[in-house]
C-alpha cells in the first residue's frame, strides 16, 4: 500500500475508486480555496489523503475487514443469547 498525503483534486473524490490494477481509498478530504497562479481566480479544491492498494492488496484488505466484521457479529450474537437467557431465566 502507498500513502499519498495532501493530494489536490478539483472535485471531491469518491470514497473508493477501483481501477483494473488497484484501488484508491480516500482517508480524508478537506475542502479549501486556492488562487490559480495563472489566472488569479479563486477556485475550490479538495486536499486529500489517499491510500493506494494494488488489486491483490485490496482483496486482502477487504477480506480482513470482512473477517473482523464477522467476528464482531458473532460476539454480538453471543451477547444477545446471554441477554435472552437472563430474561427467560429471570422470568421463571
C-alpha positions in Angstrom: 0.0 0.0 0.0 1.1 3.5 -0.7 0.1 6.6 1.2 -0.4 9.9 -0.5 -0.7 13.0 1.7 -2.1 16.3 0.6 -3.2 15.3 -2.9 -5.2 18.1 -4.7 -8.4 17.4 -6.6 -10.7 19.8 -8.5 -13.8 18.0 -7.2 -14.4 15.8 -4.1 -13.1 12.3 -4.9 -15.2 9.2 -4.3 -14.5 7.4 -1.0 -13.3 4.4 -3.1 -12.0 4.4 -6.7 -11.4 1.0 -8.1 -9.2 0.5 -11.2 -8.2 -2.5 -13.2 -4.9 -2.7 -11.3 -5.9 -1.5 -7.8 -7.9 0.9 -5.7 -7.6 4.3 -4.1 -9.3 4.8 -0.7 -9.9 8.4 0.4 -8.9 8.6 4.1 -9.7 12.3 4.5 -10.9 15.1 2.2 -10.9 18.8 3.2 -12.5 21.5 1.0 -10.4 24.6 0.6 -9.9 27.6 -1.7 -6.8 28.2 -3.8 -5.8 31.1 -6.1 -4.9 30.0 -9.6 -1.4 31.4 -10.3 -2.0 31.9 -14.0 -5.5 33.5 -13.9 -5.6 34.9 -10.4 -9.1 33.3 -9.9 -10.0 31.7 -6.7 -11.2 28.1 -7.1 -12.4 25.4 -4.7 -10.1 22.3 -4.4 -10.1 19.3 -2.2 -6.9 18.3 -0.2 -7.0 14.6 0.3 -5.1 11.8 2.0 -5.2 8.6 -0.2 -4.3 5.0 0.5 -3.5 3.2 -2.8 -3.7 -0.5 -2.9 -2.7 -3.0 -5.7 -5.6 -5.3 -6.7 -4.2 -8.1 -4.6 -3.6 -5.8 -1.5 -7.2 -4.5 -1.9 -8.6 -8.0 -1.9 -6.7 -8.9 1.3 -7.8 -5.5 2.8 -11.5 -6.4 2.1 -11.0 -9.9 3.3 -9.6 -8.6 6.6 -12.5 -6.2 7.0 -15.0 -9.0 6.4 -13.3 -11.3 8.9 -13.3 -8.5 11.5 -17.0 -7.8 10.9 -17.8 -11.5 11.0 -16.1 -11.8 14.4 -17.8 -8.7 15.8 -21.2 -10.1 14.6 -20.5 -13.4 16.3 -19.7 -11.7 19.5 -22.9 -9.6 19.3 -24.9 -12.8 18.8 -23.4 -14.4 21.8 -24.2 -11.3 23.8 -27.8 -11.3 22.7 -28.1 -15.0 23.5 -26.8 -14.3 27.1 -29.3 -11.5 27.5 -32.1 -13.7 26.2 -31.1 -16.4 28.7 -31.2 -13.9 31.5 -34.6 -12.6 30.5 -36.1 -16.1 30.2 -34.3 -17.4 33.3 -35.3 -14.4 35.3 -39.0 -14.7 34.3 -39.3 -18.3 35.5 
